[in-house]
Amino acid sequence: MTAAGVNSILCLRQLLRLNRRQFSARAESVLSGSQTNDQAAPPPTSKSADKMRGWQLHNYGDIDELQLSDMLKIPQIRSSNECLVRIRATAVNPIDLAMLRGYGATVLNKMRCQPGDGIEFPLILGREFCGELVQTGMGVSLPLGSRVWGVVPLQATIGSHAEYVAVPSYCLAPAPKELDDSEAASMLYAGLTAWSGLYITGGLGGPCGATTASGGGAHKRVLVLGGSGGVGTLAIQILKSQKVQVLATCSENAIEMVRNLGADLVVDYNNPQAMEELCKYAPYDIVLDCAGQGGQKAAESKFDFRQYITFSSPLLSNIDKQGLGVGALKNVFDLFQTNVRSVTQRGGLVKWGFFSPAPQGIQFLQKLVEQRKLMPLIDSSYGFSELPKAFEKMKSGHLRGKIVVKLREETGD
Protein backbone atom coordinates (compact mmCIF):
# COMPACT_ATOMS: atom_id res chain seq x y z
CA MET A 1 0.00 0.00 0.00
CA THR A 2 1.27 3.53 -0.74
CA ALA A 3 2.45 5.90 2.00
CA ALA A 4 -0.44 8.19 1.08
CA GLY A 5 -2.99 5.42 1.57
CA VAL A 6 -1.51 4.42 4.90
CA ASN A 7 -1.52 7.99 6.12
CA SER A 8 -5.16 8.51 5.16
CA ILE A 9 -6.21 5.27 6.84
CA LEU A 10 -4.35 6.27 9.99
CA CYS A 11 -6.22 9.59 10.00
CA LEU A 12 -9.56 7.77 9.84
CA ARG A 13 -8.45 5.36 12.54
CA GLN A 14 -7.64 8.27 14.82
CA LEU A 15 -11.20 9.59 14.44
CA LEU A 16 -12.71 6.14 14.96
CA ARG A 17 -10.55 5.60 18.06
CA LEU A 18 -12.21 8.64 19.65
CA ASN A 19 -15.58 7.10 18.85
CA ARG A 20 -14.61 3.79 20.45
CA ARG A 21 -13.54 5.60 23.62
CA GLN A 22 -16.94 7.27 23.82
CA PHE A 23 -18.75 3.96 23.18
CA SER A 24 -16.68 2.22 25.88
CA ALA A 25 -17.51 4.96 28.35
CA ARG A 26 -21.25 4.53 27.64
CA ALA A 27 -21.02 0.77 28.01
CA GLU A 28 -19.19 1.17 31.28
CA SER A 29 -21.94 3.45 32.48
CA VAL A 30 -24.60 0.81 31.73
CA LEU A 31 -22.64 -1.88 33.56
CA SER A 32 -21.78 0.23 36.59
CA GLY A 33 -25.17 1.91 36.95
CA SER A 34 -25.66 4.74 39.45
CA GLN A 35 -22.34 4.08 41.17
CA THR A 36 -20.52 6.12 38.53
CA ASN A 37 -21.60 9.54 39.83
CA ASP A 38 -21.69 9.20 43.59
CA GLN A 39 -18.75 11.53 44.20
CA ALA A 40 -20.84 14.68 44.55
CA ALA A 41 -24.38 16.00 44.44
CA PRO A 42 -25.50 17.87 41.32
CA PRO A 43 -24.02 21.40 41.48
CA PRO A 44 -26.53 24.13 42.36
CA THR A 45 -26.97 27.27 40.28
CA SER A 46 -28.70 30.58 40.96
CA LYS A 47 -31.50 29.76 38.50
CA SER A 48 -32.35 26.13 39.12
CA ALA A 49 -30.77 23.01 40.56
CA ASP A 50 -30.13 21.51 37.15
CA LYS A 51 -29.98 24.47 34.74
CA MET A 52 -27.11 26.46 33.26
CA ARG A 53 -26.37 29.18 30.73
CA GLY A 54 -24.86 28.33 27.38
CA TRP A 55 -24.65 29.26 23.71
CA GLN A 56 -26.60 26.77 21.61
CA LEU A 57 -26.59 26.05 17.91
CA HIS A 58 -29.81 24.75 16.30
CA ASN A 59 -28.74 25.05 12.67
CA TYR A 60 -25.46 25.33 10.80
CA GLY A 61 -24.78 28.74 9.34
CA ASP A 62 -23.27 32.05 10.37
CA ILE A 63 -22.65 33.63 13.76
CA ASP A 64 -26.27 34.75 14.12
CA GLU A 65 -27.20 31.08 14.62
CA LEU A 66 -25.65 31.19 18.12
CA GLN A 67 -28.37 31.52 20.77
CA LEU A 68 -27.84 32.22 24.48
CA SER A 69 -30.10 30.32 26.89
CA ASP A 70 -30.16 30.22 30.70
CA MET A 71 -32.38 27.12 30.84
CA LEU A 72 -30.03 24.44 29.52
CA LYS A 73 -29.64 21.18 31.41
CA ILE A 74 -26.35 20.70 33.23
CA PRO A 75 -24.52 17.74 31.65
CA GLN A 76 -24.74 14.47 33.58
CA ILE A 77 -21.85 12.13 34.32
CA ARG A 78 -22.56 8.84 32.54
CA SER A 79 -19.44 6.78 33.24
CA SER A 80 -16.96 6.19 36.03
CA ASN A 81 -14.17 8.12 34.30
CA GLU A 82 -16.11 11.32 33.57
CA CYS A 83 -15.75 14.70 35.28
CA LEU A 84 -18.12 17.64 35.56
CA VAL A 85 -16.41 21.04 35.54
CA ARG A 86 -17.79 24.48 36.30
CA ILE A 87 -16.13 26.68 33.69
CA ARG A 88 -14.33 29.90 34.60
CA ALA A 89 -12.90 30.72 31.18
CA THR A 90 -12.96 29.24 27.69
CA ALA A 91 -11.73 30.16 24.19
CA VAL A 92 -12.86 30.44 20.58
CA ASN A 93 -10.79 28.50 18.04
CA PRO A 94 -10.88 28.26 14.22
CA ILE A 95 -12.45 24.79 14.55
CA ASP A 96 -15.44 26.37 16.37
CA LEU A 97 -16.07 28.73 13.45
CA ALA A 98 -15.71 25.84 11.00
CA MET A 99 -18.09 23.59 12.97
CA LEU A 100 -20.60 26.46 13.18
CA ARG A 101 -20.71 26.28 9.38
CA GLY A 102 -21.17 22.50 9.40
CA TYR A 103 -17.59 21.30 8.97
CA GLY A 104 -17.15 17.61 9.77
CA ALA A 105 -20.86 17.02 10.39
CA THR A 106 -21.04 13.72 8.49
CA VAL A 107 -18.35 11.98 10.53
CA LEU A 108 -18.86 13.74 13.85
CA ASN A 109 -22.63 13.13 13.90
CA LYS A 110 -22.07 9.39 13.50
CA MET A 111 -19.84 9.60 16.56
CA ARG A 112 -22.26 11.78 18.54
CA CYS A 113 -25.59 10.05 17.94
CA GLN A 114 -26.81 6.79 19.39
CA PRO A 115 -27.69 4.08 16.81
CA GLY A 116 -31.10 4.89 15.34
CA ASP A 117 -31.18 8.27 17.10
CA GLY A 118 -29.96 10.67 14.43
CA ILE A 119 -30.53 13.75 16.62
CA GLU A 120 -27.98 16.35 15.51
CA PHE A 121 -29.02 19.50 17.40
CA PRO A 122 -28.76 21.37 19.63
CA LEU A 123 -24.97 21.68 19.80
CA ILE A 124 -22.76 23.69 22.14
CA LEU A 125 -19.38 24.55 20.65
CA GLY A 126 -16.10 25.18 22.52
CA ARG A 127 -13.05 22.95 22.73
CA GLU A 128 -11.07 24.05 25.82
CA PHE A 129 -11.57 25.46 29.29
CA CYS A 130 -10.28 26.24 32.76
CA GLY A 131 -12.58 25.69 35.71
CA GLU A 132 -13.44 23.96 38.97
CA LEU A 133 -14.04 20.22 39.32
CA VAL A 134 -17.49 19.84 40.92
CA GLN A 135 -18.40 16.19 40.32
CA THR A 136 -16.60 12.99 39.31
CA GLY A 137 -17.24 9.36 38.55
CA MET A 138 -16.00 6.66 40.89
CA GLY A 139 -12.91 5.99 38.77
CA VAL A 140 -11.52 9.54 39.02
CA SER A 141 -8.91 10.31 41.68
CA LEU A 142 -8.80 14.12 41.34
CA PRO A 143 -10.28 15.83 44.45
CA LEU A 144 -13.44 17.89 44.11
CA GLY A 145 -12.80 21.60 44.05
CA SER A 146 -9.59 21.21 42.07
CA ARG A 147 -8.78 23.94 39.57
CA VAL A 148 -8.42 22.11 36.26
CA TRP A 149 -7.75 22.79 32.61
CA GLY A 150 -8.95 20.57 29.83
CA VAL A 151 -10.25 19.98 26.32
CA VAL A 152 -13.52 18.72 24.87
CA PRO A 153 -13.47 15.86 22.29
CA LEU A 154 -14.71 16.94 18.87
CA GLN A 155 -17.63 14.49 18.92
CA ALA A 156 -19.14 15.93 22.13
CA THR A 157 -22.53 17.64 21.73
CA ILE A 158 -21.92 19.89 24.77
CA GLY A 159 -18.75 21.93 24.48
CA SER A 160 -17.19 24.55 26.72
CA HIS A 161 -19.25 27.57 25.63
CA ALA A 162 -21.49 27.01 28.64
CA GLU A 163 -21.28 27.19 32.43
CA TYR A 164 -20.63 23.44 32.83
CA VAL A 165 -19.03 20.72 30.75
CA ALA A 166 -18.59 16.95 31.28
CA VAL A 167 -15.48 15.31 29.81
CA PRO A 168 -13.52 12.07 30.28
CA SER A 169 -10.78 12.30 32.89
CA TYR A 170 -8.03 11.82 30.28
CA CYS A 171 -9.08 15.17 28.78
CA LEU A 172 -8.18 17.25 31.83
CA ALA A 173 -5.55 17.74 34.53
CA PRO A 174 -4.78 20.13 37.42
CA ALA A 175 -4.27 23.61 35.96
CA PRO A 176 -0.73 24.96 36.34
CA LYS A 177 -0.50 27.65 39.02
CA GLU A 178 1.81 29.59 36.71
CA LEU A 179 -1.21 30.45 34.50
CA ASP A 180 -4.30 32.48 35.35
CA ASP A 181 -7.72 31.24 34.26
CA SER A 182 -7.66 33.01 30.87
CA GLU A 183 -4.17 31.76 30.07
CA ALA A 184 -5.00 28.20 31.11
CA ALA A 185 -8.21 28.26 29.05
CA SER A 186 -6.30 29.32 25.92
CA MET A 187 -3.48 26.78 25.97
CA LEU A 188 -4.54 23.16 25.49
CA TYR A 189 -6.41 22.97 22.20
CA ALA A 190 -3.76 24.78 20.18
CA GLY A 191 -0.97 23.26 22.27
CA LEU A 192 -2.18 19.69 21.75
CA THR A 193 -2.67 20.38 18.05
CA ALA A 194 0.95 21.54 17.74
CA TRP A 195 2.21 18.66 19.93
CA SER A 196 0.26 16.07 17.95
CA GLY A 197 1.47 17.40 14.61
CA LEU A 198 5.09 17.38 15.70
CA TYR A 199 5.27 14.23 17.81
CA ILE A 200 2.47 11.93 16.59
CA THR A 201 2.29 12.80 12.90
CA GLY A 202 5.87 14.03 12.53
CA GLY A 203 7.60 11.54 14.82
CA LEU A 204 9.81 14.28 16.26
CA GLY A 205 11.73 12.83 19.20
CA GLY A 206 11.31 9.21 18.03
CA PRO A 207 8.85 6.67 19.52
CA CYS A 208 9.09 8.17 23.01
CA GLY A 209 8.14 11.62 21.72
CA ALA A 210 4.58 10.49 20.91
CA THR A 211 4.03 7.87 23.62
CA THR A 212 5.42 9.77 26.63
CA ALA A 213 5.75 13.34 27.85
CA SER A 214 9.50 13.37 27.17
CA GLY A 215 9.40 15.43 23.95
CA GLY A 216 12.69 15.53 22.06
CA GLY A 217 13.95 16.64 18.67
CA ALA A 218 17.21 18.36 19.57
CA HIS A 219 19.26 19.61 16.60
CA LYS A 220 16.42 19.08 14.11
CA ARG A 221 15.40 21.95 11.82
CA VAL A 222 11.73 22.95 11.60
CA LEU A 223 10.04 25.69 9.57
CA VAL A 224 6.77 26.98 11.06
CA LEU A 225 4.45 28.58 8.51
CA GLY A 226 2.12 31.04 10.26
CA GLY A 227 4.14 31.59 13.41
CA SER A 228 1.95 34.36 14.85
CA GLY A 229 -1.32 32.41 15.27
CA GLY A 230 -2.56 30.32 18.19
CA VAL A 231 -0.96 27.05 17.08
CA GLY A 232 2.14 28.66 15.57
CA THR A 233 3.11 30.66 18.67
CA LEU A 234 2.93 27.56 20.86
CA ALA A 235 4.69 25.35 18.29
CA ILE A 236 7.66 27.71 18.22
CA GLN A 237 7.97 27.70 22.01
CA ILE A 238 7.61 23.91 22.18
CA LEU A 239 10.34 23.44 19.57
CA LYS A 240 12.77 25.90 21.18
CA SER A 241 12.31 24.20 24.56
CA GLN A 242 13.55 20.99 22.91
CA LYS A 243 16.62 22.66 21.35
CA VAL A 244 15.23 22.53 17.81
CA GLN A 245 16.39 25.09 15.24
CA VAL A 246 13.24 27.05 14.37
CA LEU A 247 12.50 29.24 11.40
CA ALA A 248 9.13 30.92 10.96
CA THR A 249 7.01 32.98 8.59
CA CYS A 250 4.43 35.63 9.48
CA SER A 251 3.26 39.07 8.34
CA GLU A 252 5.66 41.98 8.64
CA ASN A 253 3.96 43.57 11.66
CA ALA A 254 4.29 40.33 13.69
CA ILE A 255 7.97 39.65 13.03
CA GLU A 256 9.22 41.15 16.29
CA MET A 257 6.64 39.25 18.36
CA VAL A 258 7.53 35.92 16.73
CA ARG A 259 11.24 36.60 17.12
CA ASN A 260 10.66 37.22 20.84
CA LEU A 261 9.16 33.74 21.10
CA GLY A 262 12.61 32.36 20.31
CA ALA A 263 12.54 31.69 16.56
CA ASP A 264 16.03 31.72 15.08
CA LEU A 265 14.89 33.37 11.84
CA VAL A 266 11.59 35.07 11.05
CA VAL A 267 10.62 36.28 7.57
CA ASP A 268 7.68 38.14 6.07
CA TYR A 269 5.74 35.71 3.87
CA ASN A 270 4.73 38.63 1.62
CA ASN A 271 8.37 39.46 0.85
CA PRO A 272 9.69 37.25 -2.01
CA GLN A 273 13.33 38.08 -1.28
CA ALA A 274 12.93 37.20 2.40
CA MET A 275 11.23 33.93 1.48
CA GLU A 276 14.15 33.08 -0.81
CA GLU A 277 16.40 33.19 2.27
CA LEU A 278 14.59 30.12 3.64
CA CYS A 279 16.14 28.05 0.84
CA LYS A 280 19.56 28.45 2.47
CA TYR A 281 18.45 26.30 5.44
CA ALA A 282 16.81 23.49 3.45
CA PRO A 283 16.16 20.64 3.62
CA TYR A 284 13.90 20.97 6.67
CA ASP A 285 13.18 17.98 8.86
CA ILE A 286 9.60 19.28 9.21
CA VAL A 287 7.66 22.09 7.61
CA LEU A 288 4.72 22.71 9.96
CA ASP A 289 1.84 24.43 8.18
CA CYS A 290 -0.03 26.49 10.78
CA ALA A 291 -1.11 29.03 8.15
CA GLY A 292 -3.84 26.95 6.50
CA GLN A 293 -2.02 26.54 3.18
CA GLY A 294 -2.83 22.84 2.90
CA GLY A 295 -0.88 19.98 1.41
CA GLN A 296 -1.41 21.06 -2.20
CA LYS A 297 0.99 23.99 -1.60
CA ALA A 298 3.82 21.73 -0.47
CA ALA A 299 5.11 20.92 -3.97
CA GLU A 300 5.05 24.62 -4.86
CA SER A 301 7.54 25.46 -2.10
CA LYS A 302 10.99 26.63 -3.17
CA PHE A 303 12.72 24.70 -0.41
CA ASP A 304 13.12 20.96 0.15
CA PHE A 305 11.82 19.09 3.21
CA ARG A 306 11.55 15.60 4.61
CA GLN A 307 8.01 16.09 5.97
CA TYR A 308 5.36 18.70 5.30
CA ILE A 309 2.66 18.54 8.01
CA THR A 310 -0.51 20.57 7.53
CA PHE A 311 -3.47 21.01 9.88
CA SER A 312 -5.67 21.98 6.91
CA SER A 313 -6.51 18.54 5.60
CA PRO A 314 -9.51 17.77 3.34
CA LEU A 315 -10.30 14.62 5.37
CA LEU A 316 -13.65 15.68 6.87
CA SER A 317 -14.66 18.12 4.13
CA ASN A 318 -14.33 15.43 1.45
CA ILE A 319 -16.64 13.16 3.45
CA ASP A 320 -19.05 16.06 4.07
CA LYS A 321 -19.33 16.66 0.32
CA GLN A 322 -19.28 13.10 -1.03
CA GLY A 323 -20.33 10.79 1.79
CA LEU A 324 -18.36 8.38 3.93
CA GLY A 325 -17.43 5.81 1.29
CA VAL A 326 -16.66 8.02 -1.72
CA GLY A 327 -15.17 10.71 0.52
CA ALA A 328 -12.76 8.22 2.13
CA LEU A 329 -11.63 7.04 -1.29
CA LYS A 330 -11.12 10.62 -2.41
CA ASN A 331 -8.99 11.24 0.69
CA VAL A 332 -6.71 8.37 -0.28
CA PHE A 333 -6.51 9.63 -3.86
CA ASP A 334 -5.88 13.26 -2.82
CA LEU A 335 -3.12 12.31 -0.40
CA PHE A 336 -1.52 9.97 -2.93
CA GLN A 337 -1.61 12.60 -5.67
CA THR A 338 -0.25 15.28 -3.35
CA ASN A 339 2.61 13.05 -2.23
CA VAL A 340 3.58 12.07 -5.78
CA ARG A 341 4.10 15.75 -6.58
CA SER A 342 5.74 16.48 -3.22
CA VAL A 343 8.23 13.62 -3.33
CA THR A 344 9.06 14.29 -6.97
CA GLN A 345 9.58 18.05 -6.61
CA ARG A 346 10.61 18.57 -2.99
CA GLY A 347 11.84 15.15 -1.85
CA GLY A 348 9.54 14.77 1.17
CA LEU A 349 6.12 13.49 2.25
CA VAL A 350 2.96 15.45 2.94
CA LYS A 351 1.07 14.41 6.08
CA TRP A 352 -2.08 15.58 7.82
CA GLY A 353 -1.89 16.72 11.43
CA PHE A 354 -4.80 16.69 13.89
CA PHE A 355 -5.74 17.78 17.38
CA SER A 356 -5.36 14.83 19.77
CA PRO A 357 -6.60 14.90 23.41
CA ALA A 358 -3.74 12.68 24.61
CA PRO A 359 -2.90 12.72 28.34
CA GLN A 360 0.82 12.50 27.61
CA GLY A 361 0.48 15.63 25.49
CA ILE A 362 -1.21 17.46 28.38
CA GLN A 363 1.59 16.33 30.71
CA PHE A 364 4.21 17.52 28.23
CA LEU A 365 2.63 20.99 27.96
CA GLN A 366 2.15 21.19 31.73
CA LYS A 367 5.81 20.41 32.30
CA LEU A 368 6.90 23.19 29.95
CA VAL A 369 4.56 25.68 31.63
CA GLU A 370 5.94 24.78 35.05
CA GLN A 371 9.46 25.27 33.69
CA ARG A 372 8.32 28.65 32.33
CA LYS A 373 9.24 27.63 28.79
CA LEU A 374 5.71 27.90 27.43
CA MET A 375 3.22 30.75 27.68
CA PRO A 376 0.07 31.36 25.60
CA LEU A 377 -0.41 34.66 23.82
CA ILE A 378 -3.85 36.23 24.17
CA ASP A 379 -5.09 38.37 21.31
CA SER A 380 -8.32 39.56 22.94
CA SER A 381 -10.78 38.79 25.71
CA TYR A 382 -14.60 38.91 25.91
CA GLY A 383 -17.33 38.41 28.47
CA PHE A 384 -19.63 35.41 28.17
CA SER A 385 -22.54 37.48 26.83
CA GLU A 386 -20.18 38.81 24.14
CA LEU A 387 -19.30 35.40 22.70
CA PRO A 388 -20.68 36.26 19.20
CA LYS A 389 -18.22 39.18 19.14
CA ALA A 390 -15.43 36.70 19.87
CA PHE A 391 -16.58 34.68 16.83
CA GLU A 392 -16.58 37.86 14.73
CA LYS A 393 -13.02 38.52 15.83
CA MET A 394 -12.03 34.99 14.84
CA LYS A 395 -13.78 35.43 11.50
CA SER A 396 -11.83 38.62 10.76
CA GLY A 397 -8.51 36.72 10.95
CA HIS A 398 -4.94 38.02 11.41
CA LEU A 399 -4.89 37.13 15.09
CA ARG A 400 -1.90 37.46 17.40
CA GLY A 401 -2.59 34.57 19.75
CA LYS A 402 -5.86 33.29 21.22
CA ILE A 403 -9.36 34.68 21.80
CA VAL A 404 -10.55 34.16 25.39
CA VAL A 405 -14.10 34.21 26.78
CA LYS A 406 -14.51 34.77 30.55
CA LEU A 407 -17.40 33.36 32.57
CA ARG A 408 -16.19 33.91 36.12
CA GLU A 409 -16.69 37.66 36.30
CA GLU A 410 -20.30 37.34 35.16
CA THR A 411 -21.24 34.40 37.38
CA GLY A 412 -20.10 36.25 40.51
CA ASP A 413 -17.47 33.77 41.72
Secondary structure, DSSP 8 states (H G I E B T S, - for coil): --HHHHHHHHHHHHHHHHHHHHHHHHHHHHHHGGGGG-SS-----SS-TTEEEEEEESSSSSGGGEEEEEEEE-----STTEEEEEEEEEEE-HHHHHHHTTTTHHHHHHHHS-TTT-----BB---EEEEEEEEE-TT--S-TT-EEEEE--TT-SB-SSBSEEEEEGGGEEE--TTS-HHHHHTTHHHHHHHHIIIIIIS-TT-HHHHHSS----TT-EEEEESTTSHHHHHHHHHHHHTT-EEEEEE-GGGHHHHHHTT-SEEEETT-HHHHHHGGGG-SBSEEEE-SS--GGGGGG-SS-BSEEEES--SHHHHHHHH-HHHHHHHHHHHHHHHHHHHHHHHSSEEEE------HHHHHHHHHHHHTT-----EEEEEEGGGHHHHHHHHHH---SSEEEEE-HHHHT-
